[in-house]
Amino acid sequence: MDTEAQPTERDRSSRPEPVAAEGRSRFALVSRITDWLPGGWISVTMLLSLVFLLILNAFVAQPFQIPSGSMENGLRIGDRVLVNKLAYRFGAEPRRGDVVVFDGTGYFGNADYIKRVVGVGGDRVVCCDKEGRIEVNGRSVDESSFLHPGDSPSTVSFHVVVPDGTLFVLGDHRSDSSDSRDHLGSPGGGMVPVSDVIGRADWIVWPAGHWIRIGRPSAYARVPAAGGAHG
C-alpha cells in the first residue's frame, strides 16, 4: 500500500501562486525610489506631474503673458493666453484673422510677439482703400469688430505681396503696435516666417473674469484666394 501522502485539491488551492520575478523586481524598484525620495509617493506623484506639464508645455500648449497693449482691446497687458502649439503641426497653415505667437529673433527683435495675421503667402495687402480700410487681394476688410477704438487701420501706406511661407501681421491697437508695417525695410521685409510661429492663441485663461475663446473674425471670410485677386 502506498503510504505517501497525496496532496488534496484543497492543499493545492491553498498554496499561494508564485509571483513572477519581473513583477517583484519592478515593484521593488518603485519601492526603493519611494523610500529614497523624501516624501515617498507624494514626491513621486509630484515629479510625474511636473514631467507631464513640461511635455505638455513643450509640444501641446503653452501659456503666454501679454507684454504690451499692441493687441488691445481684445488682449490686455497682463492677460495670459493659451497658445495651441499643435494648430499648425499636421499640415494646417495659419489663416487670415488668426492671432499667433511667433519668435521675432532676427527681424522683429529678440523676443516672442503676438499679432494678428492679415496676409498669408501670395496675398497682396494694401493700405488703404478710399474709405481708409485695408485691402487683401483687392477686397476691403472691415476690421471694426476688433480694431482698437479710435484707431485707423493704418496711418502708414503700404502695398506688399506676401512671399510664400511667410505672414504679414498687425496688432489690433495699430497706433501702439510695432508690426509688419514698421519692418518693411528690415531683413525679411517685415514678414514672419511660418516656421517661426510658435502657435495660435486660442484662449484667454487669466484673469478668470476675462476667460474667453479667441475666435477668428468673419471679416476675412470674403477675401479671395491670392490667385483670385482682383482690382
Protein Blocks (a to p, Z undefined) as FASTA:
>chain_A
ZZbdcddfklmmmpccdddfklmmmmmmmmmmmmmpghijmmmmmmmmmmmmmmmmmmmo
ccdddfbfklcckbcghiacdddfklmmnopacdehiacdddfehjlogcddddddfbdg
hiacddddfkopaceehiacdfklmpcghiafbfcdcdddddehiacdddfblmlcccfk
lmmmgghklpacfklpnbdcfbdcbdfklgccddddfklmmpccfklggZZ
